[in-house]
Amino acid sequence: MSFHCIFTMNSINRLLHKTRTLLTTSLIQRSVTSGTDGEVRISQLLKEKFPQATSLKVVDISGGCGSMYEIHIESEEFKGKRTVHQHQLVNQALKDEIKAMHGLRIFTAVPKQ
């Protein structure tokens, strides 16, 4: 006995969109609710500055002392902007926090459609 399922492209696309939205929301929630105080603070600031972010990850790469962070952020706000401008936007959002850091790695992207 074999089972045959017929899916339309629209139903598959809706399912993929819902799945991506749930996974993204879960990733953002997890990155904001766990981690060091600095990771949480920076995540909150970036979430406020880039409300359209579909992916956000902040990692303290200094061993936990808060002197160096790595940021991965994917947002529609970056669409049409050169990478250097995207990084300037992140730097501007974190200008007060950066004063206390020794280093910052920034990775930005526009969400894939």
Phi and psi restraints in degrees (range 20) as a CNS / XPLOR table:
assign (resid 1 and name C) (resid 2 and name N)
       (resid 2 and name CA) (resid 2 and name C) 1.0 -123.6 20.0 2
assign (resid 2 and name N) (resid 2 and name CA)
       (resid 2 and name C) (resid 3 and name N) 1.0 150.2 20.0 2
assign (resid 2 and name C) (resid 3 and name N)
       (resid 3 and name CA) (resid 3 and name C) 1.0 -110.2 20.0 2
assign (resid 3 and name N) (resid 3 and name CA)
       (resid 3 and name C) (resid 4 and name N) 1.0 136.0 20.0 2
assign (resid 3 and name C) (resid 4 and name N)
       (resid 4 and name CA) (resid 4 and name C) 1.0 -119.6 20.0 2
assign (resid 4 and name N) (resid 4 and name CA)
       (resid 4 and name C) (resid 5 and name N) 1.0 129.4 20.0 2
assign (resid 4 and name C) (resid 5 and name N)
       (resid 5 and name CA) (resid 5 and name C) 1.0 -115.6 20.0 2
assign (resid 5 and name N) (resid 5 and name CA)
       (resid 5 and name C) (resid 6 and name N) 1.0 134.3 20.0 2
assign (resid 5 and name C) (resid 6 and name N)
       (resid 6 and name CA) (resid 6 and name C) 1.0 -114.7 20.0 2
assign (resid 6 and name N) (resid 6 and name CA)
       (resid 6 and name C) (resid 7 and name N) 1.0 121.3 20.0 2
assign (resid 6 and name C) (resid 7 and name N)
       (resid 7 and name CA) (resid 7 and name C) 1.0 -118.9 20.0 2
assign (resid 7 and name N) (resid 7 and name CA)
       (resid 7 and name C) (resid 8 and name N) 1.0 138.9 20.0 2
assign (resid 7 and name C) (resid 8 and name N)
       (resid 8 and name CA) (resid 8 and name C) 1.0 -85.1 20.0 2
assign (resid 8 and name N) (resid 8 and name CA)
       (resid 8 and name C) (resid 9 and name N) 1.0 159.0 20.0 2
assign (resid 8 and name C) (resid 9 and name N)
       (resid 9 and name CA) (resid 9 and name C) 1.0 -60.6 20.0 2
assign (resid 9 and name N) (resid 9 and name CA)
       (resid 9 and name C) (resid 10 and name N) 1.0 -36.5 20.0 2
assign (resid 9 and name C) (resid 10 and name N)
       (resid 10 and name CA) (resid 10 and name C) 1.0 -63.2 20.0 2
assign (resid 10 and name N) (resid 10 and name CA)
       (resid 10 and name C) (resid 11 and name N) 1.0 -43.1 20.0 2
assign (resid 10 and name C) (resid 11 and name N)
       (resid 11 and name CA) (resid 11 and name C) 1.0 -68.3 20.0 2
assign (resid 11 and name N) (resid 11 and name CA)
       (resid 11 and name C) (resid 12 and name N) 1.0 -36.3 20.0 2
assign (resid 11 and name C) (resid 12 and name N)
       (resid 12 and name CA) (resid 12 and name C) 1.0 -66.7 20.0 2
assign (resid 12 and name N) (resid 12 and name CA)
       (resid 12 and name C) (resid 13 and name N) 1.0 -44.5 20.0 2
assign (resid 12 and name C) (resid 13 and name N)
       (resid 13 and name CA) (resid 13 and name C) 1.0 -62.9 20.0 2
assign (resid 13 and name N) (resid 13 and name CA)
       (resid 13 and name C) (resid 14 and name N) 1.0 -40.8 20.0 2
assign (resid 13 and name C) (resid 14 and name N)
       (resid 14 and name CA) (resid 14 and name C) 1.0 -62.6 20.0 2
assign (resid 14 and name N) (resid 14 and name CA)
       (resid 14 and name C) (resid 15 and name N) 1.0 -43.3 20.0 2
assign (resid 14 and name C) (resid 15 and name N)
       (resid 15 and name CA) (resid 15 and name C) 1.0 -64.0 20.0 2
assign (resid 15 and name N) (resid 15 and name CA)
       (resid 15 and name C) (resid 16 and name N) 1.0 -44.1 20.0 2
assign (resid 15 and name C) (resid 16 and name N)
       (resid 16 and name CA) (resid 16 and name C) 1.0 -63.2 20.0 2
assign (resid 16 and name N) (resid 16 and name CA)
       (resid 16 and name C) (resid 17 and name N) 1.0 -41.5 20.0 2
assign (resid 16 and name C) (resid 17 and name N)
       (resid 17 and name CA) (resid 17 and name C) 1.0 -63.2 20.0 2
assign (resid 17 and name N) (resid 17 and name CA)
       (resid 17 and name C) (resid 18 and name N) 1.0 -45.5 20.0 2
assign (resid 17 and name C) (resid 18 and name N)
       (resid 18 and name CA) (resid 18 and name C) 1.0 -62.6 20.0 2
assign (resid 18 and name N) (resid 18 and name CA)
       (resid 18 and name C) (resid 19 and name N) 1.0 -42.5 20.0 2
assign (resid 18 and name C) (resid 19 and name N)
       (resid 19 and name CA) (resid 19 and name C) 1.0 -63.9 20.0 2
assign (resid 19 and name N) (resid 19 and name CA)
       (resid 19 and name C) (resid 20 and name N) 1.0 -45.6 20.0 2
assign (resid 19 and name C) (resid 20 and name N)
       (resid 20 and name CA) (resid 20 and name C) 1.0 -61.8 20.0 2
assign (resid 20 and name N) (resid 20 and name CA)
       (resid 20 and name C) (resid 21 and name N) 1.0 -41.2 20.0 2
assign (resid 20 and name C) (resid 21 and name N)
       (resid 21 and name CA) (resid 21 and name C) 1.0 -63.2 20.0 2
assign (resid 21 and name N) (resid 21 and name CA)
       (resid 21 and name C) (resid 22 and name N) 1.0 -45.2 20.0 2
assign (resid 21 and name C) (resid 22 and name N)
       (resid 22 and name CA) (resid 22 and name C) 1.0 -63.5 20.0 2
assign (resid 22 and name N) (resid 22 and name CA)
       (resid 22 and name C) (resid 23 and name N) 1.0 -43.7 20.0 2
assign (resid 22 and name C) (resid 23 and name N)
       (resid 23 and name CA) (resid 23 and name C) 1.0 -65.4 20.0 2
assign (resid 23 and name N) (resid 23 and name CA)
       (resid 23 and name C) (resid 24 and name N) 1.0 -41.3 20.0 2
assign (resid 23 and name C) (resid 24 and name N)
       (resid 24 and name CA) (resid 24 and name C) 1.0 -64.4 20.0 2
assign (resid 24 and name N) (resid 24 and name CA)
       (resid 24 and name C) (resid 25 and name N) 1.0 -46.3 20.0 2
assign (resid 24 and name C) (resid 25 and name N)
       (resid 25 and name CA) (resid 25 and name C) 1.0 -59.9 20.0 2
assign (resid 25 and name N) (resid 25 and name CA)
       (resid 25 and name C) (resid 26 and name N) 1.0 -42.2 20.0 2
assign (resid 25 and name C) (resid 26 and name N)
       (resid 26 and name CA) (resid 26 and name C) 1.0 -63.0 20.0 2
assign (resid 26 and name N) (resid 26 and name CA)
       (resid 26 and name C) (resid 27 and name N) 1.0 -43.2 20.0 2
assign (resid 26 and name C) (resid 27 and name N)
       (resid 27 and name CA) (resid 27 and name C) 1.0 -62.4 20.0 2
assign (resid 27 and name N) (resid 27 and name CA)
       (resid 27 and name C) (resid 28 and name N) 1.0 -46.2 20.0 2
assign (resid 27 and name C) (resid 28 and name N)
       (resid 28 and name CA) (resid 28 and name C) 1.0 -65.0 20.0 2
assign (resid 28 and name N) (resid 28 and name CA)
       (resid 28 and name C) (resid 29 and name N) 1.0 -44.1 20.0 2
assign (resid 28 and name C) (resid 29 and name N)
       (resid 29 and name CA) (resid 29 and name C) 1.0 -60.3 20.0 2
assign (resid 29 and name N) (resid 29 and name CA)
       (resid 29 and name C) (resid 30 and name N) 1.0 -43.9 20.0 2
assign (resid 29 and name C) (resid 30 and name N)
       (resid 30 and name CA) (resid 30 and name C) 1.0 -65.0 20.0 2
assign (resid 30 and name N) (resid 30 and name CA)
       (resid 30 and name C) (resid 31 and name N) 1.0 -41.3 20.0 2
assign (resid 30 and name C) (resid 31 and name N)
       (resid 31 and name CA) (resid 31 and name C) 1.0 -70.0 20.0 2
assign (resid 31 and name N) (resid 31 and name CA)
       (resid 31 and name C) (resid 32 and name N) 1.0 -24.7 20.0 2
assign (resid 31 and name C) (resid 32 and name N)
       (resid 32 and name CA) (resid 32 and name C) 1.0 -86.3 20.0 2
assign (resid 32 and name N) (resid 32 and name CA)
       (resid 32 and name C) (resid 33 and name N) 1.0 -31.4 20.0 2
assign (resid 32 and name C) (resid 33 and name N)
       (resid 33 and name CA) (resid 33 and name C) 1.0 -93.1 20.0 2
assign (resid 33 and name N) (resid 33 and name CA)
       (resid 33 and name C) (resid 34 and name N) 1.0 -10.4 20.0 2
assign (resid 33 and name C) (resid 34 and name N)
       (resid 34 and name CA) (resid 34 and name C) 1.0 -127.7 20.0 2
assign (resid 34 and name N) (resid 34 and name CA)
       (resid 34 and name C) (resid 35 and name N) 1.0 159.5 20.0 2
assign (resid 34 and name C) (resid 35 and name N)
       (resid 35 and name CA) (resid 35 and name C) 1.0 115.8 20.0 2
assign (resid 35 and name N) (resid 35 and name CA)
       (resid 35 and name C) (resid 36 and name N) 1.0 -177.5 20.0 2
assign (resid 35 and name C) (resid 36 and name N)
       (resid 36 and name CA) (resid 36 and name C) 1.0 -72.8 20.0 2
assign (resid 36 and name N) (resid 36 and name CA)
       (resid 36 and name C) (resid 37 and name N) 1.0 166.1 20.0 2
assign (resid 36 and name C) (resid 37 and name N)
       (resid 37 and name CA) (resid 37 and name C) 1.0 -57.9 20.0 2
assign (resid 37 and name N) (resid 37 and name CA)
       (resid 37 and name C) (resid 38 and name N) 1.0 -40.4 20.0 2
assign (resid 37 and name C) (resid 38 and name N)
       (resid 38 and name CA) (resid 38 and name C) 1.0 -64.8 20.0 2
assign (resid 38 and name N) (resid 38 and name CA)
       (resid 38 and name C) (resid 39 and name N) 1.0 -42.0 20.0 2
assign (resid 38 and name C) (resid 39 and name N)
       (resid 39 and name CA) (resid 39 and name C) 1.0 -61.4 20.0 2
assign (resid 39 and name N) (resid 39 and name CA)
       (resid 39 and name C) (resid 40 and name N) 1.0 -43.8 20.0 2
assign (resid 39 and name C) (resid 40 and name N)
       (resid 40 and name CA) (resid 40 and name C) 1.0 -65.4 20.0 2
assign (resid 40 and name N) (resid 40 and name CA)
       (resid 40 and name C) (resid 41 and name N) 1.0 -45.5 20.0 2
assign (resid 40 and name C) (resid 41 and name N)
       (resid 41 and name CA) (resid 41 and name C) 1.0 -61.4 20.0 2
assign (resid 41 and name N) (resid 41 and name CA)
       (resid 41 and name C) (resid 42 and name N) 1.0 -46.9 20.0 2
assign (resid 41 and name C) (resid 42 and name N)
       (resid 42 and name CA) (resid 42 and name C) 1.0 -65.9 20.0 2
assign (resid 42 and name N) (resid 42 and name CA)
       (resid 42 and name C) (resid 43 and name N) 1.0 -40.6 20.0 2
assign (resid 42 and name C) (resid 43 and name N)
       (resid 43 and name CA) (resid 43 and name C) 1.0 -60.0 20.0 2
assign (resid 43 and name N) (resid 43 and name CA)
       (resid 43 and name C) (resid 44 and name N) 1.0 -43.9 20.0 2
assign (resid 43 and name C) (resid 44 and name N)
       (resid 44 and name CA) (resid 44 and name C) 1.0 -63.0 20.0 2
assign (resid 44 and name N) (resid 44 and name CA)
       (resid 44 and name C) (resid 45 and name N) 1.0 -44.7 20.0 2
assign (resid 44 and name C) (resid 45 and name N)
       (resid 45 and name CA) (resid 45 and name C) 1.0 -60.6 20.0 2
assign (resid 45 and name N) (resid 45 and name CA)
       (resid 45 and name C) (resid 46 and name N) 1.0 -44.2 20.0 2
assign (resid 45 and name C) (resid 46 and name N)
       (resid 46 and name CA) (resid 46 and name C) 1.0 -69.4 20.0 2
assign (resid 46 and name N) (resid 46 and name CA)
       (resid 46 and name C) (resid 47 and name N) 1.0 -36.1 20.0 2
assign (resid 46 and name C) (resid 47 and name N)
       (resid 47 and name CA) (resid 47 and name C) 1.0 -63.9 20.0 2
assign (resid 47 and name N) (resid 47 and name CA)
       (resid 47 and name C) (resid 48 and name N) 1.0 -38.4 20.0 2
assign (resid 47 and name C) (resid 48 and name N)
       (resid 48 and name CA) (resid 48 and name C) 1.0 -70.0 20.0 2
assign (resid 48 and name N) (resid 48 and name CA)
       (resid 48 and name C) (resid 49 and name N) 1.0 -41.5 20.0 2
assign (resid 48 and name C) (resid 49 and name N)
       (resid 49 and name CA) (resid 49 and name C) 1.0 -73.7 20.0 2
assign (resid 49 and name N) (resid 49 and name CA)
       (resid 49 and name C) (resid 50 and name N) 1.0 -33.1 20.0 2
assign (resid 49 and name C) (resid 50 and name N)
       (resid 50 and name CA) (resid 50 and name C) 1.0 -123.2 20.0 2
assign (resid 50 and name N) (resid 50 and name CA)
       (resid 50 and name C) (resid 51 and name N) 1.0 73.4 20.0 2
assign (resid 50 and name C) (resid 51 and name N)
       (resid 51 and name CA) (resid 51 and name C) 1.0 -64.8 20.0 2
assign (resid 51 and name N) (resid 51 and name CA)
       (resid 51 and name C) (resid 52 and name N) 1.0 -18.5 20.0 2
assign (resid 51 and name C) (resid 52 and name N)
       (resid 52 and name CA) (resid 52 and name C) 1.0 -89.8 20.0 2
assign (resid 52 and name N) (resid 52 and name CA)
       (resid 52 and name C) (resid 53 and name N) 1.0 6.9 20.0 2
assign (resid 52 and name C) (resid 53 and name N)
       (resid 53 and name CA) (resid 53 and name C) 1.0 -60.7 20.0 2
assign (resid 53 and name N) (resid 53 and name CA)
       (resid 53 and name C) (resid 54 and name N) 1.0 129.4 20.0 2
assign (resid 53 and name C) (resid 54 and name N)
       (resid 54 and name CA) (resid 54 and name C) 1.0 -99.0 20.0 2
assign (resid 54 and name N) (resid 54 and name CA)
       (resid 54 and name C) (resid 55 and name N) 1.0 -14.5 20.0 2
assign (resid 54 and name C) (resid 55 and name N)
       (resid 55 and name CA) (resid 55 and name C) 1.0 -148.9 20.0 2
assign (resid 55 and name N) (resid 55 and name CA)
       (resid 55 and name C) (resid 56 and name N) 1.0 133.4 20.0 2
assign (resid 55 and name C) (resid 56 and name N)
       (resid 56 and name CA) (resid 56 and name C) 1.0 -148.1 20.0 2
assign (resid 56 and name N) (resid 56 and name CA)
       (resid 56 and name C) (resid 57 and name N) 1.0 125.5 20.0 2
assign (resid 56 and name C) (resid 57 and name N)
       (resid 57 and name CA) (resid 57 and name C) 1.0 -140.0 20.0 2
assign (resid 57 and name N) (resid 57 and name CA)
       (resid 57 and name C) (resid 58 and name N) 1.0 126.8 20.0 2
assign (resid 57 and name C) (resid 58 and name N)
       (resid 58 and name CA) (resid 58 and name C) 1.0 -122.9 20.0 2
assign (resid 58 and name N) (resid 58 and name CA)
       (resid 58 and name C) (resid 59 and name N) 1.0 125.8 20.0 2
assign (resid 58 and name C) (resid 59 and name N)
       (resid 59 and name CA) (resid 59 and name C) 1.0 -128.6 20.0 2
assign (resid 59 and name N) (resid 59 and name CA)
       (resid 59 and name C) (resid 60 and name N) 1.0 128.4 20.0 2
assign (resid 59 and name C) (resid 60 and name N)
       (resid 60 and name CA) (resid 60 and name C) 1.0 -77.5 20.0 2
assign (resid 60 and name N) (resid 60 and name CA)
       (resid 60 and name C) (resid 61 and name N) 1.0 109.9 20.0 2
assign (resid 60 and name C) (resid 61 and name N)
       (resid 61 and name CA) (resid 61 and name C) 1.0 -101.6 20.0 2
assign (resid 61 and name N) (resid 61 and name CA)
       (resid 61 and name C) (resid 62 and name N) 1.0 16.6 20.0 2
assign (resid 61 and name C) (resid 62 and name N)
       (resid 62 and name CA) (resid 62 and name C) 1.0 -98.0 20.0 2
assign (resid 62 and name N) (resid 62 and name CA)
       (resid 62 and name C) (resid 63 and name N) 1.0 7.9 20.0 2
assign (resid 62 and name C) (resid 63 and name N)
       (resid 63 and name CA) (resid 63 and name C) 1.0 87.9 20.0 2
assign (resid 63 and name N) (resid 63 and name CA)
       (resid 63 and name C) (resid 64 and name N) 1.0 12.8 20.0 2
assign (resid 63 and name C) (resid 64 and name N)
       (resid 64 and name CA) (resid 64 and name C) 1.0 103.8 20.0 2
assign (resid 64 and name N) (resid 64 and name CA)
       (resid 64 and name C) (resid 65 and name N) 1.0 -3.3 20.0 2
assign (resid 64 and name C) (resid 65 and name N)
       (resid 65 and name CA) (resid 65 and name C) 1.0 -86.6 20.0 2
assign (resid 65 and name N) (resid 65 and name CA)
       (resid 65 and name C) (resid 66 and name N) 1.0 -9.4 20.0 2
assign (resid 65 and name C) (resid 66 and name N)
       (resid 66 and name CA) (resid 66 and name C) 1.0 83.0 20.0 2
assign (resid 66 and name N) (resid 66 and name CA)
       (resid 66 and name C) (resid 67 and name N) 1.0 19.0 20.0 2
assign (resid 66 and name C) (resid 67 and name N)
       (resid 67 and name CA) (resid 67 and name C) 1.0 -96.7 20.0 2
assign (resid 67 and name N) (resid 67 and name CA)
       (resid 67 and name C) (resid 68 and name N) 1.0 -12.7 20.0 2
assign (resid 67 and name C) (resid 68 and name N)
       (resid 68 and name CA) (resid 68 and name C) 1.0 -149.3 20.0 2
assign (resid 68 and name N) (resid 68 and name CA)
       (resid 68 and name C) (resid 69 and name N) 1.0 133.8 20.0 2
assign (resid 68 and name C) (resid 69 and name N)
       (resid 69 and name CA) (resid 69 and name C) 1.0 -128.9 20.0 2
assign (resid 69 and name N) (resid 69 and name CA)
       (resid 69 and name C) (resid 70 and name N) 1.0 155.1 20.0 2
assign (resid 69 and name C) (resid 70 and name N)
       (resid 70 and name CA) (resid 70 and name C) 1.0 -119.4 20.0 2
assign (resid 70 and name N) (resid 70 and name CA)
       (resid 70 and name C) (resid 71 and name N) 1.0 129.3 20.0 2
assign (resid 70 and name C) (resid 71 and name N)
       (resid 71 and name CA) (resid 71 and name C) 1.0 -121.1 20.0 2
assign (resid 71 and name N) (resid 71 and name CA)
       (resid 71 and name C) (resid 72 and name N) 1.0 130.4 20.0 2
assign (resid 71 and name C) (resid 72 and name N)
       (resid 72 and name CA) (resid 72 and name C) 1.0 -119.8 20.0 2
assign (resid 72 and name N) (resid 72 and name CA)
       (resid 72 and name C) (resid 73 and name N) 1.0 120.5 20.0 2
assign (resid 72 and name C) (resid 73 and name N)
       (resid 73 and name CA) (resid 73 and name C) 1.0 -139.4 20.0 2
assign (resid 73 and name N) (resid 73 and name CA)
       (resid 73 and name C) (resid 74 and name N) 1.0 133.7 20.0 2
assign (resid 73 and name C) (resid 74 and name N)
       (resid 74 and name CA) (resid 74 and name C) 1.0 -122.2 20.0 2
assign (resid 74 and name N) (resid 74 and name CA)
       (resid 74 and name C) (resid 75 and name N) 1.0 121.6 20.0 2
assign (resid 74 and name C) (resid 75 and name N)
       (resid 75 and name CA) (resid 75 and name C) 1.0 -152.1 20.0 2
assign (resid 75 and name N) (resid 75 and name CA)
       (resid 75 and name C) (resid 76 and name N) 1.0 146.8 20.0 2
assign (resid 75 and name C) (resid 76 and name N)
       (resid 76 and name CA) (resid 76 and name C) 1.0 -63.6 20.0 2
assign (resid 76 and name N) (resid 76 and name CA)
       (resid 76 and name C) (resid 77 and name N) 1.0 -24.9 20.0 2
assign (resid 76 and name C) (resid 77 and name N)
       (resid 77 and name CA) (resid 77 and name C) 1.0 -60.4 20.0 2
assign (resid 77 and name N) (resid 77 and name CA)
       (resid 77 and name C) (resid 78 and name N) 1.0 -18.8 20.0 2
assign (resid 77 and name C) (resid 78 and name N)
       (resid 78 and name CA) (resid 78 and name C) 1.0 -88.1 20.0 2
assign (resid 78 and name N) (resid 78 and name CA)
       (resid 78 and name C) (resid 79 and name N) 1.0 -8.0 20.0 2
assign (resid 78 and name C) (resid 79 and name N)
       (resid 79 and name CA) (resid 79 and name C) 1.0 -59.3 20.0 2
assign (resid 79 and name N) (resid 79 and name CA)
       (resid 79 and name C) (resid 80 and name N) 1.0 129.9 20.0 2
assign (resid 79 and name C) (resid 80 and name N)
       (resid 80 and name CA) (resid 80 and name C) 1.0 80.9 20.0 2
assign (resid 80 and name N) (resid 80 and name CA)
       (resid 80 and name C) (resid 81 and name N) 1.0 1.4 20.0 2
assign (resid 80 and name C) (resid 81 and name N)
       (resid 81 and name CA) (resid 81 and name C) 1.0 -106.0 20.0 2
assign (resid 81 and name N) (resid 81 and name CA)
       (resid 81 and name C) (resid 82 and name N) 1.0 143.0 20.0 2
assign (resid 81 and name C) (resid 82 and name N)
       (resid 82 and name CA) (resid 82 and name C) 1.0 -67.6 20.0 2
assign (resid 82 and name N) (resid 82 and name CA)
       (resid 82 and name C) (resid 83 and name N) 1.0 157.3 20.0 2
assign (resid 82 and name C) (resid 83 and name N)
       (resid 83 and name CA) (resid 83 and name C) 1.0 -55.4 20.0 2
assign (resid 83 and name N) (resid 83 and name CA)
       (resid 83 and name C) (resid 84 and name N) 1.0 -41.9 20.0 2
assign (resid 83 and name C) (resid 84 and name N)
       (resid 84 and name CA) (resid 84 and name C) 1.0 -62.0 20.0 2
assign (resid 84 and name N) (resid 84 and name CA)
       (resid 84 and name C) (resid 85 and name N) 1.0 -38.0 20.0 2
assign (resid 84 and name C) (resid 85 and name N)
       (resid 85 and name CA) (resid 85 and name C) 1.0 -70.2 20.0 2
assign (resid 85 and name N) (resid 85 and name CA)
       (resid 85 and name C) (resid 86 and name N) 1.0 -38.0 20.0 2
assign (resid 85 and name C) (resid 86 and name N)
       (resid 86 and name CA) (resid 86 and name C) 1.0 -59.0 20.0 2
assign (resid 86 and name N) (resid 86 and name CA)
       (resid 86 and name C) (resid 87 and name N) 1.0 -44.5 20.0 2
assign (resid 86 and name C) (resid 87 and name N)
       (resid 87 and name CA) (resid 87 and name C) 1.0 -67.6 20.0 2
assign (resid 87 and name N) (resid 87 and name CA)
       (resid 87 and name C) (resid 88 and name N) 1.0 -36.6 20.0 2
assign (resid 87 and name C) (resid 88 and name N)
       (resid 88 and name CA) (resid 88 and name C) 1.0 -62.8 20.0 2
assign (resid 88 and name N) (resid 88 and name CA)
       (resid 88 and name C) (resid 89 and name N) 1.0 -38.1 20.0 2
assign (resid 88 and name C) (resid 89 and name N)
       (resid 89 and name CA) (resid 89 and name C) 1.0 -62.8 20.0 2
assign (resid 89 and name N) (resid 89 and name CA)
       (resid 89 and name C) (resid 90 and name N) 1.0 -41.9 20.0 2
assign (resid 89 and name C) (resid 90 and name N)
       (resid 90 and name CA) (resid 90 and name C) 1.0 -66.3 20.0 2
assign (resid 90 and name N) (resid 90 and name CA)
       (resid 90 and name C) (resid 91 and name N) 1.0 -45.0 20.0 2
assign (resid 90 and name C) (resid 91 and name N)
       (resid 91 and name CA) (resid 91 and name C) 1.0 -58.2 20.0 2
assign (resid 91 and name N) (resid 91 and name CA)
       (resid 91 and name C) (resid 92 and name N) 1.0 -43.0 20.0 2
assign (resid 91 and name C) (resid 92 and name N)
       (resid 92 and name CA) (resid 92 and name C) 1.0 -63.5 20.0 2
assign (resid 92 and name N) (resid 92 and name CA)
       (resid 92 and name C) (resid 93 and name N) 1.0 -40.2 20.0 2
assign (resid 92 and name C) (resid 93 and name N)
       (resid 93 and name CA) (resid 93 and name C) 1.0 -64.1 20.0 2
assign (resid 93 and name N) (resid 93 and name CA)
       (resid 93 and name C) (resid 94 and name N) 1.0 -28.0 20.0 2
assign (resid 93 and name C) (resid 94 and name N)
       (resid 94 and name CA) (resid 94 and name C) 1.0 -111.4 20.0 2
assign (resid 94 and name N) (resid 94 and name CA)
       (resid 94 and name C) (resid 95 and name N) 1.0 19.7 20.0 2
assign (resid 94 and name C) (resid 95 and name N)
       (resid 95 and name CA) (resid 95 and name C) 1.0 -55.5 20.0 2
assign (resid 95 and name N) (resid 95 and name CA)
       (resid 95 and name C) (resid 96 and name N) 1.0 -37.8 20.0 2
assign (resid 95 and name C) (resid 96 and name N)
       (resid 96 and name CA) (resid 96 and name C) 1.0 -73.0 20.0 2
assign (resid 96 and name N) (resid 96 and name CA)
       (resid 96 and name C) (resid 97 and name N) 1.0 -38.3 20.0 2
assign (resid 96 and name C) (resid 97 and name N)
       (resid 97 and name CA) (resid 97 and name C) 1.0 -70.7 20.0 2
assign (resid 97 and name N) (resid 97 and name CA)
       (resid 97 and name C) (resid 98 and name N) 1.0 -34.9 20.0 2
assign (resid 97 and name C) (resid 98 and name N)
       (resid 98 and name CA) (resid 98 and name C) 1.0 -61.9 20.0 2
assign (resid 98 and name N) (resid 98 and name CA)
       (resid 98 and name C) (resid 99 and name N) 1.0 -29.4 20.0 2
assign (resid 98 and name C) (resid 99 and name N)
       (resid 99 and name CA) (resid 99 and name C) 1.0 -57.5 20.0 2
assign (resid 99 and name N) (resid 99 and name CA)
       (resid 99 and name C) (resid 100 and name N) 1.0 -29.9 20.0 2
assign (resid 99 and name C) (resid 100 and name N)
       (resid 100 and name CA) (resid 100 and name C) 1.0 -96.2 20.0 2
assign (resid 100 and name N) (resid 100 and name CA)
       (resid 100 and name C) (resid 101 and name N) 1.0 1.3 20.0 2
assign (resid 100 and name C) (resid 101 and name N)
       (resid 101 and name CA) (resid 101 and name C) 1.0 -98.4 20.0 2
assign (resid 101 and name N) (resid 101 and name CA)
       (resid 101 and name C) (resid 102 and name N) 1.0 156.7 20.0 2
assign (resid 101 and name C) (resid 102 and name N)
       (resid 102 and name CA) (resid 102 and name C) 1.0 -94.7 20.0 2
assign (resid 102 and name N) (resid 102 and name CA)
       (resid 102 and name C) (resid 103 and name N) 1.0 -25.4 20.0 2
assign (resid 102 and name C) (resid 103 and name N)
       (resid 103 and name CA) (resid 103 and name C) 1.0 -164.4 20.0 2
assign (resid 103 and name N) (resid 103 and name CA)
       (resid 103 and name C) (resid 104 and name N) 1.0 159.1 20.0 2
assign (resid 103 and name C) (resid 104 and name N)
       (resid 104 and name CA) (resid 104 and name C) 1.0 -150.0 20.0 2
assign (resid 104 and name N) (resid 104 and name CA)
       (resid 104 and name C) (resid 105 and name N) 1.0 126.9 20.0 2
assign (resid 104 and name C) (resid 105 and name N)
       (resid 105 and name CA) (resid 105 and name C) 1.0 -106.2 20.0 2
assign (resid 105 and name N) (resid 105 and name CA)
       (resid 105 and name C) (resid 106 and name N) 1.0 128.3 20.0 2
assign (resid 105 and name C) (resid 106 and name N)
       (resid 106 and name CA) (resid 106 and name C) 1.0 -122.1 20.0 2
assign (resid 106 and name N) (resid 106 and name CA)
       (resid 106 and name C) (resid 107 and name N) 1.0 130.5 20.0 2
assign (resid 106 and name C) (resid 107 and name N)
       (resid 107 and name CA) (resid 107 and name C) 1.0 -125.8 20.0 2
assign (resid 107 and name N) (resid 107 and name CA)
       (resid 107 and name C) (resid 108 and name N) 1.0 117.7 20.0 2
assign (resid 107 and name C) (resid 108 and name N)
       (resid 108 and name CA) (resid 108 and name C) 1.0 -119.8 20.0 2
assign (resid 108 and name N) (resid 108 and name CA)
       (resid 108 and name C) (resid 109 and name N) 1.0 156.8 20.0 2
assign (resid 108 and name C) (resid 109 and name N)
       (resid 109 and name CA) (resid 109 and name C) 1.0 -161.2 20.0 2
assign (resid 109 and name N) (resid 109 and name CA)
       (resid 109 and name C) (resid 110 and name N) 1.0 160.2 20.0 2
assign (resid 109 and name C) (resid 110 and name N)
       (resid 110 and name CA) (resid 110 and name C) 1.0 -97.7 20.0 2
assign (resid 110 and name N) (resid 110 and name CA)
       (resid 110 and name C) (resid 111 and name N) 1.0 135.6 20.0 2
assign (resid 110 and name C) (resid 111 and name N)
       (resid 111 and name CA) (resid 111 and name C) 1.0 -57.3 20.0 2
assign (resid 111 and name N) (resid 111 and name CA)
       (resid 111 and name C) (resid 112 and name N) 1.0 141.6 20.0 2
assign (resid 111 and name C) (resid 112 and name N)
       (resid 112 and name CA) (resid 112 and name C) 1.0 -77.5 20.0 2
assign (resid 112 and name N) (resid 112 and name CA)
       (resid 112 and name C) (resid 113 and name N) 1.0 141.1 20.0 2
